[in-house]
């Protein structure tokens, strides 16, 4: 019986020595969307997209003017010359469309590459933040895929992460 008491006491002492897990969570969507670097990248690419659209409109207007001029020329030309002029226009239109698509895809790819880098930096930051501040786990959730159905507000690190990320980003500018 005495050994049993010692065993219970030893187990109680060991159990009380265990450090409790420190757990926090963040709303990934809010952190990413409120991160100033992401906002700056979006603004940069919105400007680039506007420039691209103006260029595409300009090219389109110039092509339409060329189409009208070619149609005037074709009215007085022979049937074979008309066919030749229209084929040339169709080929030019296809070439212009391919060029515009290629430029649009390049812009989209550059944007996605930068956004992926931001997401990677945010993940790294959260990991380092967790290590530095003694967290065992920092969980992530989003509105679309809610993995955390409930958590006390004191464990919600979303605003803390946004402020810390933006402060670090401001220092690096």
C-alpha positions in Angstrom: 0.0 0.0 0.0 2.9 2.3 0.9 4.4 1.6 -2.5 1.2 2.4 -4.2 1.0 5.8 -2.5 4.6 6.6 -3.5 3.8 5.6 -7.1 0.7 7.8 -7.1 2.7 10.7 -5.7 5.5 10.2 -8.2 2.9 10.2 -11.1 1.3 13.3 -9.7 4.6 15.1 -9.5 5.6 14.0 -13.1 2.2 15.1 -14.4 2.4 18.5 -12.8 5.9 19.0 -14.3 4.6 18.7 -17.8 4.5 22.1 -19.6 1.1 22.7 -21.0 0.8 23.3 -24.8 0.6 26.9 -25.9 -1.8 27.0 -28.8 -2.8 30.0 -31.0 -4.6 30.3 -34.3 -4.7 32.8 -37.2 -7.2 33.4 -40.0 -4.9 32.9 -43.0 -7.1 34.8 -45.4 -7.3 37.9 -43.1 -3.5 37.8 -42.4 -2.6 37.6 -46.1 -5.2 40.1 -47.3 -4.3 42.7 -44.6 -0.5 42.3 -45.1 0.8 45.5 -46.6 3.3 43.8 -48.9 0.5 41.9 -50.6 -1.5 45.1 -50.9 1.5 46.8 -52.5 2.0 43.9 -55.0 -1.7 44.0 -55.9 -1.5 47.8 -56.5 1.7 47.4 -58.6 0.0 44.7 -60.8 -3.2 46.7 -61.0 -1.2 49.5 -62.5 0.6 47.1 -64.9 -2.7 45.6 -65.9 -4.1 49.1 -66.6 -1.1 49.9 -68.8 -1.5 46.6 -70.6 -5.2 47.2 -71.2 -4.5 50.7 -72.6 -1.8 49.2 -74.9 -4.3 46.4 -76.0 -7.0 49.0 -76.7 -4.5 51.1 -78.7 -3.4 48.2 -80.7 -7.0 47.1 -81.2 -8.0 50.6 -82.4 -5.0 50.7 -84.8 -5.9 47.3 -86.1 -9.5 48.4 -86.7 -8.3 51.4 -88.6 -6.2 49.1 -90.7 -9.2 46.8 -91.3 -11.3 49.8 -92.5 -8.5 51.0 -94.8 -8.0 47.5 -96.2 -11.7 47.1 -96.8 -11.7 50.4 -98.8 -8.8 49.2 -100.8 -10.4 45.8 -101.3 -13.6 47.3 -102.8 -11.7 48.4 -105.9 -9.4 45.3 -106.1 -9.8 42.1 -107.9 -11.3 39.0 -106.3 -7.9 37.4 -105.8 -6.4 40.6 -104.3 -9.4 40.9 -102.0 -8.8 37.4 -100.8 -5.1 38.1 -100.3 -5.8 41.3 -98.3 -8.4 39.6 -96.0 -6.1 36.6 -95.4 -3.3 39.0 -94.4 -5.7 40.8 -92.0 -6.7 37.5 -90.4 -3.1 36.4 -89.9 -2.3 39.8 -88.4 -5.3 39.6 -86.1 -4.2 36.1 -84.9 -0.7 37.3 -84.3 -1.8 40.3 -82.3 -4.2 38.1 -80.2 -1.4 35.6 -79.5 0.9 38.5 -78.5 -1.6 40.0 -76.2 -2.4 36.6 -74.6 1.3 36.0 -74.1 1.8 39.3 -72.4 -1.3 38.8 -70.2 -0.1 35.3 -69.2 3.3 36.7 -68.4 1.8 39.4 -66.1 -0.4 36.8 -64.4 2.5 34.5 -63.9 4.7 37.3 -62.5 1.9 38.3 -60.1 1.3 34.7 -58.9 5.0 34.2 -58.3 5.2 37.3 -56.1 2.0 36.3 -54.2 3.4 32.8 -53.7 6.6 34.4 -52.3 4.5 36.6 -49.9 2.6 33.5 -48.7 5.9 31.6 -48.1 7.3 34.6 -46.1 4.1 34.8 -44.0 4.3 31.0 -43.2 8.0 31.4 -42.3 7.2 34.4 -40.1 4.4 32.6 -38.3 6.7 29.7 -37.7 9.5 31.9 -36.3 6.9 33.9 -34.2 5.7 30.6 -32.7 9.2 29.4 -31.8 10.2 32.8 -30.4 7.0 33.1 -28.3 6.9 29.6 -27.0 3.9 28.3 -29.0 3.6 24.6 -29.4 1.1 25.0 -32.2 -0.2 27.9 -34.3 -3.1 26.7 -36.3 -4.5 28.3 -39.5 -8.0 28.7 -40.6 -9.9 30.4 -43.4 -13.5 31.3 -44.1 -13.6 28.8 -47.0 -12.1 25.9 -45.0 -12.8 26.5 -41.4 -10.6 24.1 -39.5 -11.1 25.9 -36.2 -14.7 26.0 -35.2 -14.1 27.7 -31.9 -11.2 29.1 -30.0 -10.9 31.7 -27.2 -10.2 35.2 -28.5 -7.0 35.3 -26.4 -5.7 32.5 -28.6 -6.5 34.4 -31.9 -3.2 35.7 -33.2 -4.6 37.1 -36.4 -4.3 40.8 -35.6 -1.0 40.3 -33.8 0.4 38.6 -36.9 -0.8 41.3 -39.2 0.7 44.1 -37.0 4.0 42.2 -36.6 4.2 41.4 -40.4 3.4 44.9 -41.4 6.0 46.3 -38.9 8.7 44.0 -40.3 7.7 44.9 -43.9 7.8 48.6 -43.0 11.4 48.1 -41.7 12.5 46.4 -44.9 11.2 49.1 -47.2 
